[in-house]
Amino acid sequence: MKLPVYLDNNATTPCDPRVVAEMLPYFTEMYGNAASRSHPFGWTAEAAVDNAREQVARLIGAEPTEIIFTSGATESVNLAIKGVFEMYAGKGNHIITAATEHKAVLDTCRHLERNGARVTCLPVDNTGRPDLQALEAAITPQTILLAFMYANNETGVINPVAEIGAIAKKHGVIFLSDATQAAGKIPVNVQTDGIDLLAVSAHKMYGPKGAGALYIRRKSPRVKLIAQIHGGGHERGNRSGTLNVPGIVGLGKACEVAMQEMDSEAPRLEALRNRLQEGLLLLDQAYVNGNTKYRLPHVLNISFRYIEGQTLLTGFSKTIAISSGSACTAASLEPSYVLKAMNTPDDLAYASLRFGLGRFTTDEQIDYTIRTVTDTVNTLRAESPLWEMYKDGTYPENVLKPHI
Ligand SMILES: *Cc1c(COP(=O)(O)O)cnc(C)c1O
C-alpha cells in the first residue's frame, strides 16, 4: 500500500483517468473556441460543450439550457447570490441562509450586507440541521433568496432540501442550494427538491479543478440573474469569457461517470465509512460530529476528547492526508465555525478530524487508518496530563458537558 493514504476527498478529489482521457484531445487537436461559428474547430468545441451541458443536466434532473459553465462552485454561488440580489432589488433585499454554509455563501452574503442587503443567518441544531419552522418564520415579503447547501463539506450532514424547496415555493422565494459535496455522490434532483439555483464543482467529483456549473431554473418560476462578469455575452449573457472547453468536457464526463456508478459506489463507501467509524469509536471518549442519519455516505467527522486536533493531525500527517475542519479554514487555529454553530463543546471542536473517503479508497487503506489513528490517539493520551486527570476522576466537571 502506498503512503500517504488520501482521505481528504471533501477538499478535492483526484481526476478520474476516464475524465482525463476525455479531456486530453481538447488541449491539442480540438482546441477551437466554442464561440467560433465560422469553422469546424469552433463547431467541434461547441458540440463538446453542448454534450457536457447535457451530462451535467442529466445528473441533477435539469434541462441542458438551464446549465451555465463557470470556474467552480465559488463563482457559481457568487453569481447566484449577487445576481439574484441585483435582479430582484425591486422586490426586496432579504436573504436567509444558515451558519454552517460554506464561506463562498457566507462571505458573499456579508459582502452584500455592506451594499444594502439584510441577511438572516439561521442557527442549526446540534446535529447540524436548520429548524424549518424558524426558517419559515424568518421569511418576509422582502425575502428574495434562501441559500441552503445540499450537504455540508465538514460533517457531511444532508439538509432537508426538499422541505426547504417546498417552503420556498409556498412563499414565492428563490431557493439556491450549494450542492458541491452532494452532486454525483447521492441523488440530487432540482425538480423533486424544488431547487431554483444549484452550484456544482468538477474537482469535488473526480473532475478537473477550475470548472463548475450553475443551474438556473427556466420555468415555474423562470429565474433571472444579473451577470457578474461582462464581456462577449457567453452563456446566454450570464457569464462572459471564453469557455474552458477541456475543463467543461471533464466536468461533463465526471457527471456521467458519477451517475453511472452512484448506485454501487455509495453503498461501498458507506460500508467502508461505517467500518472506519466503528473502529474509531472503540476508543474511549470519541464522538461523531453531525447527524448520523442524514449524512453523506463517505464522510466521517469525529472528535477525540483530551487531545488537541492539530497535535493529532501532525501525529500522522505523513501517513494519512486528512484535515481538521475544512481545507479553507485549516490554516487558522480557530476551531471549526461549523462545529461551533452546532454547539459542539470547545474541547471537542478543537479535537475534530474530517475523513472524506472517495472512489479510490480501499479496504486496506481504511484498516491502516483505523490502526494508525488508534495508535496515535493512545500515544498522545499517554503523554497528556488532561487524560491522566480524566482517568483519575480529577478532571474539572464543568468541562465534561454532555455531547450528542
Ligand atoms: C469546495 C466547496 C466549494 C467551493 O468550490 P470551488 O469549486 O473550489 O470553488 C463551495 N461549497 C462547498 C460546499 C464546497 O465543498
The ligand as an SDF file (V2000), in Angstrom:
LIG
                    3D

 15 15  0  0  0  0  0  0  0  0999 V2000
  -15.3780   23.0740   -2.2940 C   0  0  0  0  0  0  0  0  0  0  0  0
  -16.6620   23.7440   -1.9920 C   0  0  0  0  0  0  0  0  0  0  0  0
  -16.9860   24.9780   -2.5700 C   0  0  0  0  0  0  0  0  0  0  0  0
  -16.0130   25.7250   -3.4550 C   0  0  0  0  0  0  0  0  0  0  0  0
  -15.8740   25.0720   -4.6910 O   0  0  0  0  0  0  0  0  0  0  0  0
  -14.7500   25.5130   -5.7260 P   0  0  0  0  0  0  0  0  0  0  0  0
  -15.1230   24.8340   -6.9900 O   0  0  0  0  0  0  0  0  0  0  0  0
  -13.4640   25.0250   -5.1600 O   0  0  0  0  0  0  0  0  0  0  0  0
  -14.7980   26.9890   -5.8410 O   0  0  0  0  0  0  0  0  0  0  0  0
  -18.2110   25.5300   -2.2840 C   0  0  0  0  0  0  0  0  0  0  0  0
  -19.0890   24.9090   -1.4820 N   0  0  0  0  0  0  0  0  0  0  0  0
  -18.8310   23.7230   -0.9130 C   0  0  0  0  0  0  0  0  0  0  0  0
  -19.8490   23.0700   -0.0440 C   0  0  0  0  0  0  0  0  0  0  0  0
  -17.6040   23.1020   -1.1490 C   0  0  0  0  0  0  0  0  0  0  0  0
  -17.3430   21.9370   -0.5800 O   0  0  0  0  0  0  0  0  0  0  0  0
  1  2  1  0
  2  3  1  0
  2 14  2  0
  3  4  1  0
  3 10  2  0
  4  5  1  0
  5  6  1  0
  6  7  2  0
  6  8  1  0
  6  9  1  0
 10 11  1  0
 11 12  2  0
 12 13  1  0
 12 14  1  0
 14 15  1  0
M  END
$$$$
